[in-house]
Amino acid sequence: MLDRRRFLTVLGASGAALAAGRAFAQAGLPKVVVTKDPNCGCCGGWVDHLKAAGFPVEVVTTPQVNRVKVRLGVPDDLASCHTAEVGGYVIEGHVPADAIKRLLAEKPQAKGLAVPGMPVGSPGMEVTGVANDTYDVVLFGSSGQKTFARYEGSRLL
């Protein structure tokens, strides 16, 4: 039978191990650098979504977001309100965190992922009482564009 001191020691060690495990799991995700316009409010919701999914995030606020898009090679038809860089890829718009995790795990030959426009229900674009849009997450690069995933709101279809 455990005495009180031994019980508390085991309990404390278990808690420390659990916290270390969480920190280790999150340490495996690379930092996402998000470039956004200072006047955009929805970008903060997307940043919160990434943080909740375990990504470390750095936000760069500049009125020159379009220059970043051009430098990174984001096609005009895929442009949205913010642009991010993670693991050597470009992330354009309200791309769900699980799609980014899949991209990083599969490592396709591509420039990145995009969610064109600002679909209702996508991460950071949730609107209470309004039906979620169905939208594609587009993989883009030198070989063109193709659907990487399809969502309705935050639900993978």
N, C-alpha and C positions, 0 to 999 in steps of 0.2 A: 504494500500500500504506500502511496506517495504521501510524504508529509507536506505541509504547507510550503516550506522553502523550496523543496524540489519541484513541486507543482508550479510555483511562480517562475522558477528558472526555466522549466520546460516551456511554459506558456510564453515567456519573454523571448526565448530562442525561436519559437515557432513564428511569432509575430515578426521578428527581425528577418527570418528566412523568407517569409512571405513578401515583406517589403522589398527585400533585395531581389527576389524573383521578379517582381513587377518592374523594378528599376532596370533590371537586366533585359527584360522583354522589350521595354520601351527604348532602351539604349540601342537596340537593333534597328530602329527606324531612323533613316537619315533626316537631317533638318530640311524643312521646306522654307524657302525664301520667297515670300509673297510680295509682289510689287502692286500697289494699288493707288488710286487717285484719292486725294484727301477728302473729296466730297462724296465718296461712295460709302453708303451705310451697309449694304448687303455683304460686302467683303468681310466685315467683322464676324458675321454669322458663319461664313465658310471657314474662317480661321478657327473659330471656336469648335466647329465640327472636326477639323483636323486635329486639334489639341485633344479633344475627347477620344479620338481614335488612337492616341498615343504618339502622334508626330510632334517633335519639337518644331516650333515655328518662329521665324523672324519676319517681321513686317517692315517693308520699306515703303514709305509714303512719298509720292511725287506726282506732280501734275503732268509729268512726261512719260506716262505709262505706255503710250503708243510707240515711243522710241525703243522701249524694252521689247515690245512685241516684234518690231521690225528687226532688231538686233538678233532676237532668238528665232526668227523665221516663222512666226505664226501667220498662217494664211488669213487674208482679210475676211473670208467667208466663215472662219472659225472664231473670230475675235469676240471677246466678252469684256467684262468690266475689270478683271484683274488677271495677272499672269504670275505664275510661280515656277520655281526651278527646284528639282529634287532628284538626287541620284543620277545626274546627267541628262534628265528629261525635262521637257517643258510641260507645264500643266496650265491650260487656258480655261478660265471660267469655273463654274460650280461643279467640278468633277467630284463624285463621291470618294471618300477616303478608301473604301474597299477596292475601288477600281485602281487607285494609285498603288495600293499594296500589291494588287495582282500584277500591275505593270512592272513594279520593282522586282517581284518574284520571277516573272517570266522573262524579263529582259529582252523584249523584241527589238529588232532593228527598226527604230523609228525615232522621230524627233520628240514625240510626246502625245498627250491626250488633250482633248478639248470637249467642252460642252458649249456649243455656240449659243449666243443669246443669254437669256436669264430665265430658264424654265421654272414655272411655279412648282414648288415642292422640292426642288433640288436643294442640296445643302446650302443654307444661308438664304434661301428664297421661299421658306415656308410661309404660307398665308392661311390663317385660321378661317375656316368656312368656305374656302375656295378649292375646287377640285385640282388635284395634282396633274401636271402635264406628264405625258410620256415623252421621253427624249433619249437620244443616242449619245453615248460617250464615244467620240471619234478618235481613232488612232491615226496619226498623220506623220508624214515624213517624205523622204525623197521618192518613195515608191507610190505616193498618193495618199488617199484617205480611205478608211474602212471602219465599219462599226466594230467597236471593241466590246461594248456592252450596251444594254438597253434598260432603262429604268422608268418606273412610274413613281414620281416623288423620290423617296430614298430607297424604294424597294426594287431590287434587281429582278428583272423579268426573265 
